Amino acid sequence: MAIPWAEQFAKRTSAIKSSTIRELLKVTQRPEIISFAGGLPAPELFPTQRFQEICTRVLTENSSAALQYGATEGYTPLRQMIADKLSGMGATLDNVMITAGSQQALDLVGKLLIDPGDRVLVEAPTYLGALQAFTVYGALYVSAPIDEDGLRTDLVEAVLQSHPKFMYVLPNFQNPAGVTLSEGRRHQLVLLSDVYHVPIVEDDPYGELRYEGEPLPSLAAIDQENNRRLDSPFANVIHLGTFSKTLAPGLRLGWIVAAPEVISKLVQLKQGADLHTSTFTQVVAYEVARDGFLERHIDRIRTVYRERRDVMLEALKEFFPAEVTWTRPAGGLFLWATLPEGVDAQELFGLALRENVAFVPGDPFFADADNGRHMRLNFSNADPEHIREGIRRLARAVHSVMERRVSVPA
């Protein structure tokens, strides 16, 4: 007799749900569909030739090390590169650990900090993958809303009265909304963290993809400046980053930057998960990124994505009804549209698929209930011509669902 496997699963698995985005991507693989659903970088921008050259060189000159087991903390030259890049935060080699993408970083942070029933303060909306990672460990959520300047820090203090274990924040070009936390609010949030002794997990996958304006100081850098007298960088902040948006997501390379005592415990947790991130991938990524190549490559990405963002914004302005509003991101991969009262994004999604265009309804990005009127649109993965045509198709669906709302008797 077959074992009834569902009865054997650990209780913590009962709260786990499949990623809405991953499920939607299955639906949108048809070639006729223009998809704004995924958070996919443009594959034509992957530095394929440089990867080919570097892979050959690594296997020719350094195969014995690149194909061998490695340290759990990660490949030392790569860690040092990241530390040097983040020196403004006070980062050194001892503060950096390499992970299998930033998603593993989120999982390890959840494993480190969350006991069942602990509260986690998140933005409303927030990154779906973080909710997935933290829910496994029994997290409960308290939320604070965002606006065009990011997290409403004027409302955070009241939420901190519930004593959350930590705050999870995406300060730069937030996923899903595309908004950026203003500099004043960054200082206020770090101060609140210090006063209430609630650490911040700063997730920054998009910070280098800025298309206008000047970079703002990271929460970790502000924290380091505030605690300079203690000679204690990362006193209140754990900082996460990734190569997925700048080199290639298939590398599955991210990092955690934190206080040494945090890193040492994370190393123990990672040993139980995978011993270490792929040595070969780390060596290749380091060799690809070095000698200024990564900075030049990011400049190229910014140019392309800036154009695509602008095309989407112009198309929305041209084709969408005036009742729909949207954010204007200064960087990143996404913008966030809000539909009029009474218009449901899930209903719109079905109509949009009939028009051969796709997006992500906003509901899954909320830890609490949403009003169902939001949609996330990605602009990085389609060329300008397809962006314009896709928004035109989506506008037809929006007009159609709005006409249905008007035609329904009161």
GIRAMO-V516787 format. One record per run of one state. SS is the DSSP state (hx for helix, st for strand, lp for the rest). FROM is the first residue (numbers start at 0). LEN is the number of residues. If there is no record, write none. Layout:
BEGIN
SS;FROM;LEN / SS;FROM;LEN
END
This chain:
BEGIN
lp;0;4 / hx;4;4 / lp;8;2 / hx;10;5 / lp;15;4 / hx;19;8 / lp;27;6 / st;33;2 / lp;35;7 / hx;42;3 / lp;45;2 / hx;47;14 / lp;61;1 / hx;62;4 / lp;66;9 / hx;75;10 / lp;85;1 / hx;86;3 / lp;89;3 / hx;92;3 / st;95;4 / lp;99;1 / hx;100;13 / lp;113;5 / st;118;6 / lp;124;3 / hx;127;8 / lp;135;4 / st;139;8 / lp;147;2 / st;149;2 / lp;151;1 / hx;152;8 / lp;160;5 / st;165;4 / lp;169;13 / hx;182;14 / lp;196;2 / st;198;5 / lp;203;6 / st;209;1 / lp;210;8 / hx;218;8 / lp;226;1 / hx;227;3 / lp;230;6 / st;236;6 / lp;242;6 / hx;248;3 / lp;251;2 / st;253;4 / lp;257;2 / hx;259;15 / lp;274;4 / hx;278;11 / lp;289;3 / hx;292;27 / lp;319;5 / st;324;2 / lp;326;4 / st;330;1 / lp;331;2 / st;333;5 / lp;338;6 / hx;344;10 / lp;354;2 / st;356;2 / lp;358;1 / st;359;2 / lp;361;1 / hx;362;3 / lp;365;8 / st;373;5 / lp;378;5 / hx;383;24 / lp;407;3
END
